[in-house]
Amino acid sequence: MLKTLYDTKEEIPEGFGTLYTEKNGKWELTGVTGVKTQADIDRVTEALRKEKADHKVVKDALKGYEGVDVEVYHSQATELEETKAQLDAIKKDGTIDEAKLEPIIQARVKQMVAPVERDKTVLQKQLEAAKAATAAKDAETVELRQTIVSGDIARAIRDAAVIAKVLPSAIGDVAMRGQTVFERTEDGRIITKDNSGAVAGLTPTEWLKDEIEKSPHWWPPSVGGGSGPLGKSGGGAYHGANNPFSKAGWNVTKQGLLVKADPAKAADIAALVGSKIGDTKPQAV
């Protein structure tokens, strides 16, 4: 199984050295288009961790304002300053100097309201920053999830390609094409998806059995010609138990997938073993 990162060049499996490049004293897989290395995943993870830490700082700063009712604060401050101003404006004879009272009230109300308005502005900015941090965190999470899924798909395709003896120089092409064909299901399976140009529901190994006819240049001549484990001798990729219409490999579900993808090709595959579409049991051939 190929890794995306090796400590030394000697650890790289024979024949795959051209797919790796030395970076920071390590050997990273760079020869396969679209593959995310462990270093890429680590960078995204670190960015996500930093965003989470920044979000906590903002959240902790907002705790001091929990339960604060700005309107009540403003009302009480106004009442207090009006009372003080009235006391200051009372003359010795008990009468009130209206001219003296009014500017005192206005000035002190403005003085008390100003901090509240400043706090309100700061709180609003902190709230907006918290919302932005949350949105950034969500975006990073989605990107990280997509990176991980893409990496899982790429590894499954590479592993299947190595087992199928695909040429090392062709693995990049195989992985790039496979990224448009495969998906990871909720239960973790890597299979071909609907409307991808391939029969839906195939594993990477099963998909490669179909591709040996479409892309023989991916394999050495001995494999593409029929002597390898996925060779075409005896009816192409659909010989023996590989043919869902045969007695050894009878599988109604796979028959349906083949018919859905390409009815004409499905009929040809069935004919290889003396069957036809619609048969309820395999032919004794």
N, C-alpha and C positions, 0 to 999 in steps of 0.2 A: 504494500500500500504506500503510495507516494505521500510525502509530507510537504507542506508549504514552506517549511523552514528546517535547515540542517545546520549543525554547529560547524561541521567540516565538510570539505568537498568529497572526502573519501566515503562519507556516509551515504552519498547519493547513489541510488541503484544504478547499476551498469546500463549504459545506453541512454540515460536521461540527463546527463550532465549539461547538455546544451540548453536545457529548459531552465537552468538556475543561474543567478547572478549574485556575486558577492556584495553584500551591503552591511556596513558596520561590523565586519568580522564574522557575519553569518552568511549562509547561502539561501536566498529566497527564490521561490518559484515565480519567474517572471515571463516564461515562454508560453504561457497559456492565457489567451485573451479572456478578460472578464473574471479571472479568479482573484478573490480577495485573500491576501496573506494574513498570517497571524498578526503581523505588525500593523496592518490596516485596521484589523478588529481592535487591537490594543489602543490605537489612536482614537477611534470612535468611542471606546469604552471610557477612556480618560476624559474626553470632552464631555461625555454624559455625566461622569462623576463630578466634574467641576461645576457644571450647570446645577446639579442637585445641591452641592454645597452652597453655591451662591443663592439659590432659592431659599435654603434654610436660614441664611443670614437675614434676608429680607423678611421672611416670615417671623423670625424672632424679634426683629425691630418693630413689627406691627403689633406685637402682643401688648405693648404699653398703652395702646389706644383702644383696646377691647373694652366695650361697655361705655365709652365716652359719648355723650349726647351733646353735640356742639350747640344745638339750639337752647337746651337747658342751661348750659354754661354761659352762653351769651346773655340770656335773660337774667340770671342771677347776678352776673357782673354789672349789668346795667342798673338793676335795682339798688345794688350796693353803692355805686358811685353817685346815683341820684340822691340817696339818703345823706351821704357825706357832703355833697355839694349844698344841700339844703341847710345842713347844720352850719356850714361855713358862712352861708349868706344871711343867717339870722342876726339882726341888729341887737344892740343892748336893750332896746325898748321892746323886743319881742317881735318886731315886724320883719318881713323878708325883703331883701334887696333883690328884686327880679332881674335887674340888669346884671348884677354880679353873679347870680345863680346860673343863668343860661350858658355863658361861655364855659363855666366850670363843668357843667353837665356834658356839654358837647366834647370838650377836650378829654375828659376822663372816660367817657364812653368810647371814644375813638382809641384811647390808649389801651383799654381793656379788650376791645374787639380785635385789635391788630394782631396780638399773639395767637388768638383763636383762628383768625384767617390764615396766618402763616402755617399753623399746625395743620389746618385743613388742606392747604396747598401741598405741604410735604406729604401728608397722608395719601392724597390723591396720586402724587407722583410715585410713591412707594407701591401703591396698589397697582398702578399701571406697569411698574417694573416687575411686580410679582406675576402679573398676567403674562407679560412677555417672556419671563423666565419659564413659566409653565408651558407656554406654546413651544418655546425652543426645546424644552425637555421632551415634549411629545414628538416633535419632529425628529430629534436625535434617536428616540426610542424606535420610531418607525424605520429610520435609516439603518439602525443597528440590526433590527429584526430582518430587514431585507438582505443585509450583508451576510448574516448568519445563514439564512435560507439559501442564498446564492452559493455560499461556500459549501453547504451540505450537498447541494445538487452537483456542483463541480467535482467534489470528492467522489461521489457515487459514480459519476460518469468516468472519471479517470481510473477508478479501481476496476470497473467493468472492462474498460479499454485495455488495461494491463493484462487482465485475465484472458481476454479475447485475443491477445497477442497483436494488438494494433501497433503499427510502427511508431516509435517514439516521436518522430518528426510530424506525425499526423494527429497526435493527441490534442494539440492546441485547436485544430480544426474540429475534432470530434467534440471537445468541450464547448466550443463556441456555438456549434449547431445545437448541441444538447440543451443549452441554456434557454433556447426558444421553444423547446419541445417539452421539457419536464417541469413538474411542479412538486412541492412537498405537501402531502395531505396532512390533515389535523392529527392523524395517528402516526405521523412521521415517515410514511412511505414515500419513496421517490418514484413517480410513475409518469408516463406520457399523458398530457392533458388533452381535453377535447379541442377540436378544430386547430390542431397544431401541424397537420400534414402527415401525422403518423397515427397508427392504430392506438386509440386511447387505452390506458390502463396497463401498458407494458413497463416492465422493469428495464433499467439500462442494459442488462444482459440480453433480454428479449429484443429490445430495440436494435441492438447491434447485430443480431441475427438477421433482421430485415435489411439493415443498412449494408451488409456485405455484398448484396446484389446491386445496390444503388451507388455505393462508393467503394469499389474494390481497391482503389488506390490507397486506402487506409491500411491495408494489410500487405504483408510480403507476398510475392507471387505464389508461394507454396500454399498459403492459407486461402487466398482469394481463388485459387484454382480448384480447391476442393479437398486438399489433404490435411488441413488444419482442423481444430476443434469446431470451427464454425463453417466448414467448407460446404460447397454446394453439390457435392456428389450425391446422387440418389434423389433428385427432386428438389434441389435448392435448399433454402433454409428450412423448408417445411417437409423434411423427411422423417420417417419413424415417429417417435413420440412428440416431435416438434410440430407435427401436423394435427391440429385439433379435430380434423375430420377422420383421422385414422383410428384403427381399433386400439392401438397402444396409447394414443394421445387424445381420445375423444373428450371434447370439452365444449359444451353448448355455449357457455359464456364467451369464450374466445372466438367461437364461430360467429357469434352475433357481432362482436367487435370488428372482425374482419369484413363482414358483409356491410356494416355501417360505414367503414372507411373506404372500401373499394369493392363493390359487388362483383365486378368482372374478375378482379384478381382473386377474390374469395372462391368464385366458381372454378377457376383454374387450379387453386390449391386443393379443393375438394376432389377434382377430377384426377389429381395425382394418385389418389388412393382408391379410385373407383367410386367415390361418393359424389353426391350433389347437394346443393343447398336445399334444405327442407327435409333431408333424411332424418329419421328419428333414432337411428342406430347406425353404427359403422358397418361398412361392407366387409365381408370376409375375403380379403384379398391377400 
